[in-house]
């Protein structure tokens, strides 16, 4: 592939609901761009961008893939992002590297939740965008409905650049609103044709809207418009490019991916209207001078690049996907990674066509490529030189809140599983493995149940290691509500020295649930010698690790040693420790023992119409709604406190209840007493564990 300068590059991310046709659109683009001689199909498992085994098996995109296409002397870097919400991290990485977006809409399904989420992402990253309506060859696809719905949502900025021509309910051509010409498909070619009578009124409406927008680009144009002047096609296109780039116009086009119709025009429109990285702003910090480094994709400045995605594939190896922010990156360059404090020599530089690496000699500012075997590089790292060390801000990636407990089936493969997960976490920043030592479990965090299921499947198929997912244990605590006064004697006699320890202790709530225990001694008259006090405290220290009620950690207990007795020969530290452990068990169970459960502060953002359903569901989950706040986009922020145990499976339920619109986050806030029925069930379930603890002593 040729080397392209900054002005000849377009970085375009494809966004949209799952199943809207993004991957098949890439196939059509690749076919027209001469990358393939025949179009692959998702059903045939031979598309360029869905090359992963899991993607082929499930027939939807899981990872973002990069497909550069050469068109009319321009390189279009297409980033095909997944549509399913469990893979939002991949979408966020792709959007961070893009300069514009095409939001793909299924003409049959119309506006879906993924369409609106794509728009919100573009708003957040201030990306110029256009819509492409697919499946126009299907009888009940309605372009007019999509245009009306988008206009209702986003106002006058929605501007159809093309209108469909249908004959006998078949999609046979299109009208170019800008040039006011009709075009008909004849095989692979396009021939000019008459504009059908039924299209003329709609064409006039669309054309008038466009002309108004064009007139608004300058006072001179506005004056000419009011004087009844007509604009030349070149003037219209030049003005529209400004409008599209500043987001005041969002074009809509349409076609059929499978028949390759409308895709040629789409590629033309990307080149004509979408921005190149040239004149885009991007800034980092020059760590040598502590000054702002305005990279702005300027090829003449010191070289720097940002790693926006990592691919770790057992079959094709590790690739760091980069966007060059300044300068020209060449093979054999020395590159410094400040995040890892490592300087290394670049080997070969590639562009990726799906999973196919193609070597290039250099990448200019604004271009996207891949570097193989950068040992320490991770997603979010900045690459620059030691002479001019640059640091760019990291992309904001969604936090995973769904988690499951996992066990490696074959204990001999625990290390192998850990290494495989480590590689997958380098690739997927929304995946986390956490060792919950307190509850003796390994936890896997992801964006949803499907995400975690696919991780398991990939571990088995790609890394040959099997893990089992199950419901995680809840980190309960135990404490007491009352006071107790107990006596405990530990006495053993065997040949030689015996064992003797005798304590009298009071137990009561300490009032501090952050601390396991407080120990005091008020012994008078030397009933228990001072040198045994540490042994008594050690007994308490051991006792609170697994409580007598259900073998959970104990918090908020105050133990006071006030009396006892000792034997001048047989007493020992071990005997007093054992006497204390016995006293604790007895005293704890006599002092109104209760189970405490972790409570989370939960935030749920949903469209207004789902607020009632969400609140009703939270009540069923023992949640307490603390407040509601309207947020932008006709949404409501519901804040609640909810037991952590009630959040298991919440992601799936919330999506189902809100049609995929609901989003949530939570954090632990405190412990609270568990209701009696839950305590009884938990104590019963943990009876064997408690018995096991008793046996240990």
Secondary structure by P-SEA (a helix, b strand, c coil): ccccccccbbbbbbbbcccccaaaaaaaaaaaaccccbbbbcccccccccccaaaaaaccccbbbbbbbbcccbbbbcccccccccaaaaaaaaaaaccbbbbbbcccccccaaaaaaaaaaaaacccbbbbbcccccccccaaaaaaaaaacccccccccbbbbbccccccccccccccbbbbbcccbbbbbcccccaaaaaaaaaaaaaaaaaaccaaaaaaaaacccccaaaaaaaaaaaaaaccbbbbbbbbcccccaaaaaaaaaaccccccccbbbbbbcccccccccccccccccbbbbbccccccccccbbbbbbbccccccccbbbbbccccbbbbbcbbbbbcccbbbbbccccccccccccccccccccbbbbcccbbbbbbbcbbbbbcbbbbbbcccccaaaaaaaaaaaaaaacccbbbbbcccccbbbbbcccaaaaaaaaaaaaacccbbbbbcccccbbbbbbcccccbbbbbbbbcccbbbbbbbbbcccccccccccbbbbbbcccccccccaaaaaaaaaaaaacccccccccccbbbbbbcccccccccccaaaaaaaaaaaaaaaaaacbbbbbbbbbbbbbbbcccaaaaaaaaaaaacccccccccccccbbbbbbbbbcccccaaaaaaaaaacccccbbbbbcccccccaaaaaaaaaaaaaaaaaaaaac
